């Protein structure tokens, strides 16, 4: 699904399934990519939007980890 300038990925999977580890790599790779884009010479508003996306992805990963432990 595509929403303006943002890509939205909606996937429902069983948290006990083997595909989970593959899907966990998607946010990890995206976080690494976003961190590489942040630079002090860039517009602070742009950098802030990157940080918001990074924090959101980290929150998603923490929820996945918590769900796996339950």
N, CA, C and O atoms as a CHARMM CRD file, in Angstrom:
* protein
*
  280
    1    1 UNK  N      0.84500  -1.16300   0.00000 PROA 1      0.00000
    2    1 UNK  CA     0.00000   0.00000   0.00000 PROA 1      0.00000
    3    1 UNK  C      0.89900   1.23700   0.00000 PROA 1      0.00000
    4    1 UNK  O      1.99600   1.20900   0.55800 PROA 1      0.00000
    5    2 UNK  N      0.44300   2.30100  -0.61400 PROA 2      0.00000
    6    2 UNK  CA     1.23400   3.51700  -0.71700 PROA 2      0.00000
    7    2 UNK  C      0.38200   4.68200  -0.25200 PROA 2      0.00000
    8    2 UNK  O     -0.76400   4.82600  -0.67700 PROA 2      0.00000
    9    3 UNK  N      0.93700   5.51200   0.61700 PROA 3      0.00000
   10    3 UNK  CA     0.20200   6.63800   1.17000 PROA 3      0.00000
   11    3 UNK  C      1.03800   7.89900   0.98400 PROA 3      0.00000
   12    3 UNK  O      1.92600   8.17000   1.79300 PROA 3      0.00000
   13    4 UNK  N      0.77400   8.66900  -0.06000 PROA 4      0.00000
   14    4 UNK  CA     1.54700   9.88800  -0.31200 PROA 4      0.00000
   15    4 UNK  C      3.01400   9.56800  -0.49300 PROA 4      0.00000
   16    4 UNK  O      3.39000   8.79000  -1.37000 PROA 4      0.00000
   17    5 UNK  N      3.84500  10.17600   0.34700 PROA 5      0.00000
   18    5 UNK  CA     5.28500   9.94300   0.28600 PROA 5      0.00000
   19    5 UNK  C      5.73100   8.80000   1.18000 PROA 5      0.00000
   20    5 UNK  O      6.92300   8.50200   1.25600 PROA 5      0.00000
   21    6 UNK  N      4.80300   8.16700   1.84700 PROA 6      0.00000
   22    6 UNK  CA     5.15400   7.11200   2.78200 PROA 6      0.00000
   23    6 UNK  C      4.71100   5.75300   2.26200 PROA 6      0.00000
   24    6 UNK  O      3.60600   5.59100   1.74400 PROA 6      0.00000
   25    7 UNK  N      5.59300   4.79200   2.41300 PROA 7      0.00000
   26    7 UNK  CA     5.24400   3.42200   2.07900 PROA 7      0.00000
   27    7 UNK  C      4.72900   2.75500   3.34600 PROA 7      0.00000
   28    7 UNK  O      5.31200   2.91100   4.41900 PROA 7      0.00000
   29    8 UNK  N      3.64100   2.01500   3.21900 PROA 8      0.00000
   30    8 UNK  CA     3.06100   1.32600   4.36100 PROA 8      0.00000
   31    8 UNK  C      3.09000  -0.17100   4.06900 PROA 8      0.00000
   32    8 UNK  O      2.56400  -0.63400   3.05700 PROA 8      0.00000
   33    9 UNK  N      3.71200  -0.91100   4.97200 PROA 9      0.00000
   34    9 UNK  CA     3.80300  -2.35300   4.83300 PROA 9      0.00000
   35    9 UNK  C      2.90100  -2.97600   5.88400 PROA 9      0.00000
   36    9 UNK  O      3.11000  -2.78600   7.08200 PROA 9      0.00000
   37   10 UNK  N      1.91300  -3.70900   5.44100 PROA 10     0.00000
   38   10 UNK  CA     0.98200  -4.34900   6.36300 PROA 10     0.00000
   39   10 UNK  C      1.07000  -5.85100   6.16900 PROA 10     0.00000
   40   10 UNK  O      0.68300  -6.38000   5.12700 PROA 10     0.00000
   41   11 UNK  N      1.58900  -6.53600   7.19300 PROA 11     0.00000
   42   11 UNK  CA     1.76100  -7.98400   7.10800 PROA 11     0.00000
   43   11 UNK  C      1.26000  -8.60400   8.40700 PROA 11     0.00000
   44   11 UNK  O      1.63500  -8.17000   9.49700 PROA 11     0.00000
   45   12 UNK  N      0.41800  -9.61200   8.28300 PROA 12     0.00000
   46   12 UNK  CA    -0.02700 -10.36400   9.44400 PROA 12     0.00000
   47   12 UNK  C      0.62100 -11.73400   9.37500 PROA 12     0.00000
   48   12 UNK  O      0.42500 -12.48300   8.41800 PROA 12     0.00000
   49   13 UNK  N      1.40900 -12.05600  10.42000 PROA 13     0.00000
   50   13 UNK  CA     2.06400 -13.36200  10.45200 PROA 13     0.00000
   51   13 UNK  C      1.96500 -13.93200  11.85800 PROA 13     0.00000
   52   13 UNK  O      1.75800 -13.20300  12.82800 PROA 13     0.00000
   53   14 UNK  N      2.11300 -15.21400  11.94800 PROA 14     0.00000
   54   14 UNK  CA     2.14300 -15.90000  13.23000 PROA 14     0.00000
   55   14 UNK  C      3.49300 -15.60200  13.87900 PROA 14     0.00000
   56   14 UNK  O      4.53500 -15.84500  13.27100 PROA 14     0.00000
   57   15 UNK  N      3.48500 -15.07500  15.11200 PROA 15     0.00000
   58   15 UNK  CA     4.74000 -14.71400  15.77600 PROA 15     0.00000
   59   15 UNK  C      5.61400 -15.92400  16.07100 PROA 15     0.00000
   60   15 UNK  O      6.81300 -15.77000  16.30800 PROA 15     0.00000
   61   16 UNK  N      5.04400 -17.11900  16.06100 PROA 16     0.00000
   62   16 UNK  CA     5.83900 -18.32200  16.27800 PROA 16     0.00000
   63   16 UNK  C      6.38200 -18.88200  14.96400 PROA 16     0.00000
   64   16 UNK  O      7.11600 -19.87000  14.97300 PROA 16     0.00000
   65   17 UNK  N      6.03600 -18.27400  13.85500 PROA 17     0.00000
   66   17 UNK  CA     6.44100 -18.78500  12.54600 PROA 17     0.00000
   67   17 UNK  C      7.89000 -18.48400  12.23300 PROA 17     0.00000
   68   17 UNK  O      8.47900 -17.55300  12.78100 PROA 17     0.00000
   69   18 UNK  N      8.45300 -19.27600  11.35300 PROA 18     0.00000
   70   18 UNK  CA     9.85500 -19.11300  10.98600 PROA 18     0.00000
   71   18 UNK  C     10.09200 -17.88000  10.11400 PROA 18     0.00000
   72   18 UNK  O     11.22800 -17.42500   9.97700 PROA 18     0.00000
   73   19 UNK  N      9.02900 -17.34200   9.52700 PROA 19     0.00000
   74   19 UNK  CA     9.17900 -16.15500   8.68600 PROA 19     0.00000
   75   19 UNK  C      9.44900 -14.89500   9.49400 PROA 19     0.00000
   76   19 UNK  O      9.88700 -13.88800   8.93700 PROA 19     0.00000
   77   20 UNK  N      9.19900 -14.93500  10.78100 PROA 20     0.00000
   78   20 UNK  CA     9.34700 -13.74800  11.60300 PROA 20     0.00000
   79   20 UNK  C     10.76100 -13.18100  11.54400 PROA 20     0.00000
   80   20 UNK  O     10.93600 -11.97100  11.40200 PROA 20     0.00000
   81   21 UNK  N     11.76100 -14.03400  11.65100 PROA 21     0.00000
   82   21 UNK  CA    13.13800 -13.53500  11.63500 PROA 21     0.00000
   83   21 UNK  C     13.46000 -12.84500  10.31600 PROA 21     0.00000
   84   21 UNK  O     14.21700 -11.87400  10.29500 PROA 21     0.00000
   85   22 UNK  N     12.89200 -13.33500   9.21200 PROA 22     0.00000
   86   22 UNK  CA    13.09700 -12.67600   7.92200 PROA 22     0.00000
   87   22 UNK  C     12.44800 -11.29800   7.90700 PROA 22     0.00000
   88   22 UNK  O     13.02200 -10.34500   7.37900 PROA 22     0.00000
   89   23 UNK  N     11.25200 -11.18900   8.48300 PROA 23     0.00000
   90   23 UNK  CA    10.55200  -9.91300   8.51500 PROA 23     0.00000
   91   23 UNK  C     11.19000  -8.93200   9.48900 PROA 23     0.00000
   92   23 UNK  O     11.08600  -7.72000   9.30100 PROA 23     0.00000
   93   24 UNK  N     11.84600  -9.43800  10.52500 PROA 24     0.00000
   94   24 UNK  CA    12.53500  -8.56100  11.46700 PROA 24     0.00000
   95   24 UNK  C     13.72000  -7.85700  10.80700 PROA 24     0.00000
   96   24 UNK  O     14.11100  -6.76600  11.22400 PROA 24     0.00000
   97   25 UNK  N     14.27600  -8.47200   9.79700 PROA 25     0.00000
   98   25 UNK  CA    15.40700  -7.85900   9.10000 PROA 25     0.00000
   99   25 UNK  C     14.98500  -6.61900   8.31700 PROA 25     0.00000
  100   25 UNK  O     15.80000  -5.72100   8.10500 PROA 25     0.00000
  101   26 UNK  N     13.74100  -6.55500   7.88900 PROA 26     0.00000
  102   26 UNK  CA    13.27400  -5.41400   7.10400 PROA 26     0.00000
  103   26 UNK  C     13.40000  -4.12600   7.90900 PROA 26     0.00000
  104   26 UNK  O     14.01400  -3.17600   7.42200 PROA 26     0.00000
  105   27 UNK  N     12.83400  -4.04700   9.14600 PROA 27     0.00000
  106   27 UNK  CA    13.00800  -2.80400   9.89900 PROA 27     0.00000
  107   27 UNK  C     14.46500  -2.53500  10.28200 PROA 27     0.00000
  108   27 UNK  O     14.90200  -1.38500  10.28800 PROA 27     0.00000
  109   28 UNK  N     15.22100  -3.59900  10.60400 PROA 28     0.00000
  110   28 UNK  CA    16.63100  -3.41000  10.93800 PROA 28     0.00000
  111   28 UNK  C     17.39600  -2.78200   9.77400 PROA 28     0.00000
  112   28 UNK  O     18.17700  -1.85000   9.96400 PROA 28     0.00000
  113   29 UNK  N     17.16500  -3.29600   8.58100 PROA 29     0.00000
  114   29 UNK  CA    17.83500  -2.75000   7.39500 PROA 29     0.00000
  115   29 UNK  C     17.40100  -1.31600   7.13300 PROA 29     0.00000
  116   29 UNK  O     18.21500  -0.47400   6.75500 PROA 29     0.00000
  117   30 UNK  N     16.11900  -1.04200   7.33500 PROA 30     0.00000
  118   30 UNK  CA    15.59600   0.31000   7.11900 PROA 30     0.00000
  119   30 UNK  C     16.20300   1.29200   8.13100 PROA 30     0.00000
  120   30 UNK  O     16.55200   2.41600   7.77000 PROA 30     0.00000
  121   31 UNK  N     16.32700   0.86900   9.38900 PROA 31     0.00000
  122   31 UNK  CA    16.93200   1.72100  10.41600 PROA 31     0.00000
  123   31 UNK  C     18.36400   2.06300  10.03200 PROA 31     0.00000
  124   31 UNK  O     18.77800   3.21800  10.13600 PROA 31     0.00000
  125   32 UNK  N     19.11500   1.07300   9.59300 PROA 32     0.00000
  126   32 UNK  CA    20.50600   1.30200   9.18300 PROA 32     0.00000
  127   32 UNK  C     20.57100   2.29200   8.02000 PROA 32     0.00000
  128   32 UNK  O     21.42000   3.18400   8.00400 PROA 32     0.00000
  129   33 UNK  N     19.66900   2.13000   7.04600 PROA 33     0.00000
  130   33 UNK  CA    19.61900   3.03500   5.89900 PROA 33     0.00000
  131   33 UNK  C     19.30300   4.46400   6.34300 PROA 33     0.00000
  132   33 UNK  O     19.94800   5.41300   5.89800 PROA 33     0.00000
  133   34 UNK  N     18.31300   4.61200   7.21600 PROA 34     0.00000
  134   34 UNK  CA    17.90900   5.93700   7.68400 PROA 34     0.00000
  135   34 UNK  C     19.03100   6.61700   8.46700 PROA 34     0.00000
  136   34 UNK  O     19.27100   7.81300   8.30000 PROA 34     0.00000
  137   35 UNK  N     19.71300   5.86200   9.31400 PROA 35     0.00000
  138   35 UNK  CA    20.82100   6.43800  10.08400 PROA 35     0.00000
  139   35 UNK  C     21.91900   6.95300   9.15700 PROA 35     0.00000
  140   35 UNK  O     22.57100   7.95600   9.44700 PROA 35     0.00000
  141   36 UNK  N     22.11400   6.25700   8.04100 PROA 36     0.00000
  142   36 UNK  CA    23.12200   6.68600   7.07500 PROA 36     0.00000
  143   36 UNK  C     22.73900   7.97000   6.35400 PROA 36     0.00000
  144   36 UNK  O     23.60800   8.64600   5.80200 PROA 36     0.00000
  145   37 UNK  N     21.46900   8.31600   6.34700 PROA 37     0.00000
  146   37 UNK  CA    20.99700   9.52300   5.67100 PROA 37     0.00000
  147   37 UNK  C     21.09800  10.77600   6.53600 PROA 37     0.00000
  148   37 UNK  O     21.13100  11.89200   6.01600 PROA 37     0.00000
  149   38 UNK  N     21.14800  10.59100   7.86100 PROA 38     0.00000
  150   38 UNK  CA    21.18800  11.73800   8.76200 PROA 38     0.00000
  151   38 UNK  C     22.56400  12.39800   8.67800 PROA 38     0.00000
  152   38 UNK  O     23.59500  11.73100   8.76400 PROA 38     0.00000
  153   39 UNK  N     22.55800  13.71300   8.51000 PROA 39     0.00000
  154   39 UNK  CA    23.81300  14.47000   8.45500 PROA 39     0.00000
  155   39 UNK  C     23.53400  15.87800   8.94100 PROA 39     0.00000
  156   39 UNK  O     22.49500  16.45800   8.62400 PROA 39     0.00000
  157   40 UNK  N     24.45800  16.42600   9.70700 PROA 40     0.00000
  158   40 UNK  CA    24.25000  17.75100  10.29900 PROA 40     0.00000
  159   40 UNK  C     24.10500  18.85700   9.26600 PROA 40     0.00000
  160   40 UNK  O     23.54800  19.91200   9.57200 PROA 40     0.00000
  161   41 UNK  N     24.59200  18.64300   8.05000 PROA 41     0.00000
  162   41 UNK  CA    24.49400  19.66600   7.01500 PROA 41     0.00000
  163   41 UNK  C     23.10900  19.69300   6.35700 PROA 41     0.00000
  164   41 UNK  O     22.78600  20.62100   5.61500 PROA 41     0.00000
  165   42 UNK  N     22.30300  18.67900   6.63300 PROA 42     0.00000
  166   42 UNK  CA    20.96600  18.61300   6.03500 PROA 42     0.00000
  167   42 UNK  C     19.97500  19.43600   6.85100 PROA 42     0.00000
  168   42 UNK  O     20.25200  19.83100   7.98400 PROA 42     0.00000
  169   43 UNK  N     18.83800  19.67900   6.26000 PROA 43     0.00000
  170   43 UNK  CA    17.76300  20.41200   6.90500 PROA 43     0.00000
  171   43 UNK  C     17.37300  19.70800   8.20900 PROA 43     0.00000
  172   43 UNK  O     17.10400  18.50700   8.19300 PROA 43     0.00000
  173   44 UNK  N     17.33800  20.42700   9.33600 PROA 44     0.00000
  174   44 UNK  CA    16.98600  19.80300  10.62100 PROA 44     0.00000
  175   44 UNK  C     15.60500  19.14000  10.61100 PROA 44     0.00000
  176   44 UNK  O     15.39900  18.12600  11.27800 PROA 44     0.00000
  177   45 UNK  N     14.68000  19.69800   9.87200 PROA 45     0.00000
  178   45 UNK  CA    13.33600  19.10400   9.80700 PROA 45     0.00000
  179   45 UNK  C     13.40200  17.74200   9.11700 PROA 45     0.00000
  180   45 UNK  O     12.72900  16.79900   9.53500 PROA 45     0.00000
  181   46 UNK  N     14.20500  17.63800   8.06800 PROA 46     0.00000
  182   46 UNK  CA    14.39200  16.35700   7.37100 PROA 46     0.00000
  183   46 UNK  C     15.02400  15.34300   8.32200 PROA 46     0.00000
  184   46 UNK  O     14.56600  14.20400   8.41200 PROA 46     0.00000
  185   47 UNK  N     16.07000  15.75500   9.02600 PROA 47     0.00000
  186   47 UNK  CA    16.72700  14.85800   9.97400 PROA 47     0.00000
  187   47 UNK  C     15.76200  14.39900  11.06300 PROA 47     0.00000
  188   47 UNK  O     15.78400  13.23700  11.46900 PROA 47     0.00000
  189   48 UNK  N     14.91800  15.31100  11.53200 PROA 48     0.00000
  190   48 UNK  CA    13.93600  14.96600  12.56300 PROA 48     0.00000
  191   48 UNK  C     12.94200  13.92800  12.04000 PROA 48     0.00000
  192   48 UNK  O     12.56400  13.00900  12.76700 PROA 48     0.00000
  193   49 UNK  N     12.52400  14.07000  10.79600 PROA 49     0.00000
  194   49 UNK  CA    11.59200  13.08800  10.22800 PROA 49     0.00000
  195   49 UNK  C     12.25300  11.70400  10.13400 PROA 49     0.00000
  196   49 UNK  O     11.59600  10.68200  10.33200 PROA 49     0.00000
  197   50 UNK  N     13.54600  11.68300   9.83400 PROA 50     0.00000
  198   50 UNK  CA    14.26500  10.40800   9.80000 PROA 50     0.00000
  199   50 UNK  C     14.33000   9.80000  11.19800 PROA 50     0.00000
  200   50 UNK  O     14.14800   8.59300  11.36100 PROA 50     0.00000
  201   51 UNK  N     14.58700  10.62900  12.20100 PROA 51     0.00000
  202   51 UNK  CA    14.66300  10.13400  13.57300 PROA 51     0.00000
  203   51 UNK  C     13.31200   9.59500  14.04800 PROA 51     0.00000
  204   51 UNK  O     13.26100   8.59400  14.76300 PROA 51     0.00000
  205   52 UNK  N     12.23700  10.24400  13.66100 PROA 52     0.00000
  206   52 UNK  CA    10.90600   9.76200  14.02900 PROA 52     0.00000
  207   52 UNK  C     10.65100   8.38600  13.41800 PROA 52     0.00000
  208   52 UNK  O     10.11100   7.49900  14.07900 PROA 52     0.00000
  209   53 UNK  N     11.03700   8.21100  12.16500 PROA 53     0.00000
  210   53 UNK  CA    10.84900   6.90500  11.52100 PROA 53     0.00000
  211   53 UNK  C     11.71200   5.83900  12.19500 PROA 53     0.00000
  212   53 UNK  O     11.26100   4.71200  12.39900 PROA 53     0.00000
  213   54 UNK  N     12.94400   6.19100  12.54100 PROA 54     0.00000
  214   54 UNK  CA    13.83600   5.24600  13.22900 PROA 54     0.00000
  215   54 UNK  C     13.23300   4.83600  14.56600 PROA 54     0.00000
  216   54 UNK  O     13.19400   3.65000  14.89200 PROA 54     0.00000
  217   55 UNK  N     12.76200   5.80800  15.34100 PROA 55     0.00000
  218   55 UNK  CA    12.17400   5.51000  16.64400 PROA 55     0.00000
  219   55 UNK  C     10.92700   4.64100  16.51700 PROA 55     0.00000
  220   55 UNK  O     10.69400   3.76100  17.34500 PROA 55     0.00000
  221   56 UNK  N     10.13600   4.88500  15.49400 PROA 56     0.00000
  222   56 UNK  CA     8.94100   4.07800  15.25900 PROA 56     0.00000
  223   56 UNK  C      9.31300   2.63600  14.93900 PROA 56     0.00000
  224   56 UNK  O      8.70800   1.70400  15.47000 PROA 56     0.00000
  225   57 UNK  N     10.29500   2.45100  14.08400 PROA 57     0.00000
  226   57 UNK  CA    10.73000   1.09600  13.73300 PROA 57     0.00000
  227   57 UNK  C     11.32800   0.38600  14.94500 PROA 57     0.00000
  228   57 UNK  O     11.11200  -0.81200  15.12400 PROA 57     0.00000
  229   58 UNK  N     12.07500   1.10600  15.77700 PROA 58     0.00000
  230   58 UNK  CA    12.62800   0.50600  16.98500 PROA 58     0.00000
  231   58 UNK  C     11.51000   0.08100  17.93700 PROA 58     0.00000
  232   58 UNK  O     11.60800  -0.96100  18.58600 PROA 58     0.00000
  233   59 UNK  N     10.45800   0.87600  18.01900 PROA 59     0.00000
  234   59 UNK  CA     9.31200   0.52300  18.85200 PROA 59     0.00000
  235   59 UNK  C      8.64000  -0.74900  18.34100 PROA 59     0.00000
  236   59 UNK  O      8.28300  -1.62700  19.12800 PROA 59     0.00000
  237   60 UNK  N      8.47000  -0.84500  17.04000 PROA 60     0.00000
  238   60 UNK  CA     7.87800  -2.04400  16.43700 PROA 60     0.00000
  239   60 UNK  C      8.72800  -3.27100  16.76500 PROA 60     0.00000
  240   60 UNK  O      8.19700  -4.31400  17.14500 PROA 60     0.00000
  241   61 UNK  N     10.03500  -3.14500  16.61900 PROA 61     0.00000
  242   61 UNK  CA    10.92300  -4.28200  16.91700 PROA 61     0.00000
  243   61 UNK  C     10.85900  -4.67000  18.39300 PROA 61     0.00000
  244   61 UNK  O     10.90100  -5.85500  18.72200 PROA 61     0.00000
  245   62 UNK  N     10.76100  -3.69000  19.27500 PROA 62     0.00000
  246   62 UNK  CA    10.67700  -4.01500  20.70200 PROA 62     0.00000
  247   62 UNK  C      9.37600  -4.74900  21.01700 PROA 62     0.00000
  248   62 UNK  O      9.36500  -5.65100  21.85500 PROA 62     0.00000
  249   63 UNK  N      8.28000  -4.37400  20.35600 PROA 63     0.00000
  250   63 UNK  CA     7.00800  -5.07600  20.54700 PROA 63     0.00000
  251   63 UNK  C      7.08100  -6.50400  20.01000 PROA 63     0.00000
  252   63 UNK  O      6.52600  -7.42400  20.61000 PROA 63     0.00000
  253   64 UNK  N      7.74600  -6.68500  18.91100 PROA 64     0.00000
  254   64 UNK  CA     7.91300  -8.03600  18.35900 PROA 64     0.00000
  255   64 UNK  C      8.72700  -8.88900  19.31400 PROA 64     0.00000
  256   64 UNK  O      8.36600 -10.03500  19.57900 PROA 64     0.00000
  257   65 UNK  N      9.82900  -8.34400  19.83900 PROA 65     0.00000
  258   65 UNK  CA    10.64400  -9.09200  20.78900 PROA 65     0.00000
  259   65 UNK  C      9.85600  -9.47100  22.02900 PROA 65     0.00000
  260   65 UNK  O      9.94200 -10.60000  22.51100 PROA 65     0.00000
  261   66 UNK  N      9.08300  -8.51300  22.54300 PROA 66     0.00000
  262   66 UNK  CA     8.26400  -8.76600  23.72000 PROA 66     0.00000
  263   66 UNK  C      7.22300  -9.85800  23.44800 PROA 66     0.00000
  264   66 UNK  O      6.97700 -10.71700  24.29400 PROA 66     0.00000
  265   67 UNK  N      6.62400  -9.81200  22.27000 PROA 67     0.00000
  266   67 UNK  CA     5.60800 -10.81300  21.90600 PROA 67     0.00000
  267   67 UNK  C      6.21700 -12.19000  21.78300 PROA 67     0.00000
  268   67 UNK  O      5.57800 -13.18400  22.12600 PROA 67     0.00000
  269   68 UNK  N      7.44400 -12.26400  21.29800 PROA 68     0.00000
  270   68 UNK  CA     8.11000 -13.56700  21.15100 PROA 68     0.00000
  271   68 UNK  C      8.41200 -14.17100  22.51800 PROA 68     0.00000
  272   68 UNK  O      8.44000 -15.39400  22.65800 PROA 68     0.00000
  273   69 UNK  N      8.63800 -13.33600  23.52200 PROA 69     0.00000
  274   69 UNK  CA     8.98100 -13.83700  24.86000 PROA 69     0.00000
  275   69 UNK  C      7.76300 -14.31800  25.62900 PROA 69     0.00000
  276   69 UNK  O      7.89700 -15.06300  26.60000 PROA 69     0.00000
  277   70 UNK  N      6.57800 -13.90300  25.20700 PROA 70     0.00000
  278   70 UNK  CA     5.34500 -14.31500  25.91900 PROA 70     0.00000
  279   70 UNK  C      4.94300 -15.71600  25.60500 PROA 70     0.00000
  280   70 UNK  O      3.93700 -16.20000  26.12300 PROA 70     0.00000
